[in-house]
Amino acid sequence: MATFSIFDETLSDLRQRFEDLGHQSFRANQIYRWVFKKYVFDFAMMKSLPASLRLKLSSTARIDLPKVVKEETEPGSAHKFALNLSDGHIIESVLIRDRDRRTLCLSAQIGCPLGCTFCASGKHGFVRNLRASEIVGQYLAVCSKLKPSTKISNLVFMGMGEPLLNADAVLTAIRIFNDPDGAHIGARKITISTIGIAKGLERLQELDMQFNLALSLHAVDPDVRSRLVPARQVMNPNEIREFCCAFTRRAGREVTIEYVLVRGVNDSPEDARALADYVRDIPCNVNLIPYNPHPFCSLESPSDKNVTRFKRTLQSAGVKAPVRKSCGQNIHAACGQLAMRT
């Protein structure tokens, strides 16, 4: 008998499904609370549900919980989880610790079709999009491994894959994470990072959702950006800038501009001044990310001197420009280092 996954649809959709099947819709809320509040994943153990419904769900529904097959820890900063999906593919998620915050970095695809030169995720090709249940499953699998006192406070879609090439599943997962009966993580604590997918960004502008948005720019010069981000379906720097100006006016809040610094490619004083001019009219933070080396690329990290000089050039122009602390580099869990395995 064909089964459906509880978390491939939002709670409101699940409530409607139950109602259509002749069950009380609030049973869907009860299932959410069993899963997200008590980490119970077996319908038979959800004692507040009628026995007849528990029996029926056991044969018609499922909770997609990937299996944690490997854990690696960089003390005090990052904890990487390798997760085995039902079809045998392995994806990676990373829990980042920073003072009182616990941020889970989520993957949206198996592999990546974009092939950014500085990123390991696409070096073995692209397999498929993750389902919403597999995105939610990353969160649940990690939570089930943590101490009860450790709560995930923030979510970022900055793992494997391009979130806006899988917008339906990502947005469904965000609604589940945001739901009071779900993970109950505030929208302002959820961030989507994108390389710039026009159709996906147009869709985000139409939504009344308050999550954060990060645009991966990496170069103001179109030719340099094309070297770093060779995919044809991505927006060019001018299009990204136009979108950011329109989005911030409409949303009334800042965006984040992400900029991976690569030695000899985009880390010169001229690059810094060009970036300062580029963001002058955009309410934003510029997140500077020193390139994290990986075995699939010959690019080099910038010197500490160049990173400091680049940051100071931006700050002298009035641009907020924090440097992202590299977390998990020693366990290949830092930005750009996550990779698909089978």
C-alpha positions in Angstrom: 0.0 0.0 0.0 1.3 3.5 -0.9 2.1 5.7 2.1 2.4 9.4 2.4 5.0 11.3 4.4 3.6 13.4 7.2 6.1 16.2 6.6 5.8 16.6 2.8 3.0 19.0 3.5 2.3 21.8 6.0 0.2 21.3 9.1 -2.8 23.0 7.6 -2.6 20.7 4.6 -2.3 17.7 7.0 -5.3 18.9 9.0 -7.3 19.0 5.7 -6.1 15.5 4.8 -7.3 14.1 8.1 -10.7 15.9 7.7 -11.1 14.5 4.2 -10.4 11.0 5.5 -13.1 11.4 8.2 -10.8 12.1 11.1 -10.8 15.1 13.5 -8.4 17.6 12.1 -6.8 18.4 15.5 -5.2 14.9 15.4 -2.7 16.4 13.0 -1.6 18.9 15.7 -1.3 16.0 18.1 1.1 14.2 15.8 3.2 17.3 15.4 3.5 17.7 19.2 4.5 14.1 19.6 7.2 14.5 17.0 8.6 17.9 17.7 8.1 18.2 21.5 8.8 14.6 22.5 10.7 13.2 19.5 8.4 10.2 19.2 8.5 8.9 15.7 6.4 5.7 16.0 2.7 6.2 15.5 1.9 3.3 17.8 3.5 5.2 20.7 1.4 8.3 20.2 -1.0 7.4 23.0 -3.3 10.5 22.7 -4.4 9.2 19.3 -7.2 6.7 19.1 -6.0 3.1 18.7 -7.8 2.8 15.4 -6.0 5.9 14.0 -2.7 4.7 15.2 -3.2 1.4 13.5 -4.2 3.1 10.3 -1.4 5.5 10.2 1.1 2.7 10.8 0.1 1.3 7.4 -0.7 4.5 5.4 1.7 7.2 6.7 5.4 7.5 7.5 7.8 9.9 9.2 11.0 10.2 7.1 13.8 10.2 9.6 17.2 9.9 8.0 19.7 7.7 9.8 22.8 9.4 11.3 25.6 7.3 10.0 28.6 9.4 11.1 29.3 12.3 13.4 32.3 14.6 13.5 33.0 17.3 16.0 35.3 20.3 16.1 35.3 21.2 19.8 33.5 24.4 20.7 32.4 25.2 17.2 30.9 22.6 14.8 29.3 19.2 14.8 28.8 17.6 11.4 26.2 14.9 10.8 26.2 12.5 7.8 22.6 11.4 7.2 21.6 8.3 5.2 18.4 8.9 3.2 15.9 6.1 2.2 17.5 5.7 -1.2 21.0 5.3 0.1 22.3 8.8 -0.6 24.2 10.5 2.2 23.8 14.3 2.8 25.4 16.4 5.4 24.1 18.9 8.0 26.1 21.0 10.5 25.3 22.2 13.9 27.2 25.4 14.7 27.7 26.6 18.3 28.2 30.3 18.9 27.8 31.6 22.5 24.1 31.1 23.3 23.0 30.3 19.7 22.8 26.8 18.1 22.4 27.1 14.4 21.6 24.1 12.1 22.9 24.4 8.6 20.5 22.5 6.3 20.9 21.0 2.9 18.3 21.4 0.2 19.6 19.1 -2.6 21.6 16.0 -3.1 24.7 17.5 -4.7 24.2 20.7 -6.6 23.7 21.6 -10.3 25.4 25.0 -10.2 29.1 24.1 -10.0 30.4 27.1 -8.1 34.2 26.8 -8.3 34.8 27.4 -4.6 32.2 24.9 -3.4 32.6 21.2 -2.9 28.8 20.4 -3.0 28.5 20.2 -6.8 31.8 18.5 -7.6 30.2 15.0 -7.7 27.2 16.3 -9.8 23.6 16.7 -9.0 21.2 13.8 -8.1 17.8 15.3 -7.1 16.0 17.8 -4.9 15.3 16.8 -1.3 11.6 16.4 -0.3 10.3 18.7 2.4 10.1 15.6 4.7 13.9 15.0 4.1 14.7 18.6 5.0 12.6 18.4 8.2 14.1 15.0 8.8 17.6 16.6 9.0 16.4 18.7 11.9 14.6 15.8 13.7 17.6 13.5 13.2 20.0 16.0 14.7 17.6 16.9 17.6 17.3 13.3 18.5 21.1 13.1 19.0 21.3 16.2 21.2 20.9 16.5 25.0 17.4 17.6 26.0 18.9 20.9 27.3 20.3 21.7 23.9 17.8 23.5 21.7 18.4 24.6 18.1 17.7 28.3 17.9 18.5 29.2 14.3 18.2 27.5 10.9 20.2 28.4 7.7 19.7 26.9 4.3 23.4 27.1 3.5 24.3 23.4 3.2 24.3 21.3 0.0 22.4 22.6 -3.0 20.6 25.8 -4.1 17.5 26.3 -2.0 15.6 28.3 -4.6 16.0 25.5 -7.2 13.9 23.5 -4.7 11.6 26.3 -3.5 8.5 24.3 -3.0 10.1 21.8 -0.6 12.1 24.5 1.2 9.2 26.8 1.8 7.0 23.9 3.0 9.8 22.9 5.5 10.1 26.5 6.7 6.4 26.7 7.4 6.7 23.4 9.4 9.7 24.8 11.3 7.9 28.0 12.0 4.6 26.4 13.2 4.0 26.6 17.0 3.2 22.9 17.0 6.2 22.2 14.9 9.8 23.3 15.7 8.4 26.8 16.6 11.5 28.6 15.3 10.8 32.3 14.6 10.9 33.3 11.0 13.6 35.9 11.8 15.8 33.1 12.9 15.6 31.3 9.6 17.8 32.3 6.7 17.7 31.3 3.0 20.9 31.7 1.2 20.8 31.9 -2.6 23.2 32.4 -5.5 20.5 34.4 -7.2 17.7 32.4 -8.9 15.3 34.9 -10.5 12.1 32.9 -10.5 12.7 31.8 -6.9 13.4 35.4 -5.7 10.3 36.7 -7.5 8.3 34.1 -5.6 9.8 35.1 -2.3 8.8 38.7 -2.9 5.2 37.6 -3.1 5.2 35.8 0.2 4.2 37.4 3.6 7.1 35.6 5.4 9.6 37.3 7.6 12.6 35.0 7.2 16.0 36.4 6.4 17.5 36.4 2.9 21.2 36.2 2.0 22.4 36.8 -1.6 25.7 35.1 -2.6 27.5 37.7 -4.7 31.2 37.0 -4.5 32.2 39.5 -7.2 30.9 42.8 -8.5 32.6 42.4 -11.9 30.4 40.1 -14.1 33.4 38.3 -15.6 34.9 37.5 -12.2 31.5 36.3 -10.9 31.1 34.1 -13.9 34.4 32.5 -13.2 33.3 31.8 -9.6 29.7 31.0 -10.4 29.6 29.6 -14.0 26.0 28.5 -14.1 23.9 30.3 -16.7 20.6 30.4 -14.8 21.9 32.7 -12.1 21.4 36.4 -12.0 24.2 38.8 -12.8 25.5 41.4 -10.3 23.4 44.2 -11.7 20.2 42.0 -11.5 21.1 41.1 -7.9 21.6 44.7 -7.0 18.2 45.7 -8.5 16.5 42.9 -6.7 18.1 43.8 -3.4 17.0 47.5 -3.7 13.4 46.5 -4.5 13.2 43.8 -1.9 14.5 45.9 1.0 12.1 48.7 0.0 9.2 46.3 0.0 10.1 44.2 3.0 11.4 47.1 5.1 14.4 45.1 6.4 18.0 44.4 5.4 19.4 41.6 3.3 22.8 40.0 3.7 25.3 40.1 0.9 27.7 37.1 1.1 31.2 37.5 -0.4 33.7 34.6 -0.4 37.2 36.1 -0.4 39.6 34.2 -2.7 43.3 35.0 -2.9 44.2 36.9 -6.1 40.6 36.7 -7.5 38.4 39.1 -5.6 40.3 40.3 -2.5 42.1 43.4 -3.8 41.6 46.9 -2.5 40.0 47.7 -5.9 37.5 44.8 -5.3 36.7 46.2 -1.9 36.1 49.7 -3.2 33.9 48.4 -6.0 31.9 46.4 -3.5 31.4 49.4 -1.2 30.1 51.4 -4.2 27.9 48.4 -5.2 26.1 48.2 -1.9 25.9 52.0 -1.2 22.1 52.2 -1.6 21.3 48.7 -0.3 20.3 48.3 3.4 22.5 45.3 4.1 25.3 43.5 5.9 28.2 42.3 3.8 29.2 38.9 5.2 32.9 38.3 4.4 33.8 34.7 4.1 37.5 33.7 3.7 37.6 30.8 1.2 37.7 27.4 2.9 39.9 25.0 1.0 38.7 21.6 -0.1 40.3 18.8 -2.2 38.3 19.5 -5.4 39.6 23.0 -6.1 43.0 24.8 -6.5 41.8 28.2 -5.2 43.6 29.6 -2.2 42.4 31.4 1.0 43.2 35.1 1.3 45.9 36.2 3.7 44.7 37.6 7.1 46.2 40.9 6.0 44.0 41.1 2.9 40.9 40.1 4.8 41.5 42.8 7.4 42.3 45.4 4.7 39.2 44.4 2.7 37.0 44.7 5.8 38.4 48.1 6.8 37.9 49.5 3.3 34.2 48.6 3.5 33.8 49.9 7.0 35.5 53.2 6.1 32.7 53.6 3.5 30.0 53.0 6.1 29.4 49.3 5.2 28.7 46.8 8.0 31.1 44.0 7.1 31.6 41.2 9.7 34.0 38.4 8.8 32.4 35.0 9.2 34.3 32.9 11.7 35.4 29.7 10.0 33.7 26.9 12.0 34.3 23.2 11.2 37.1 23.6 8.7 39.1 20.7 10.3 36.2 18.3 9.8 35.2 19.7 6.3 32.1 21.3 7.7 32.8 24.9 6.9 31.1 27.0 4.2 31.7 25.4 0.8 33.1 22.1 2.2 30.0 20.0 2.4 29.9 17.2 -0.2 27.5 14.5 -1.4 28.5 10.9 -0.6 26.9 7.6 -1.6 
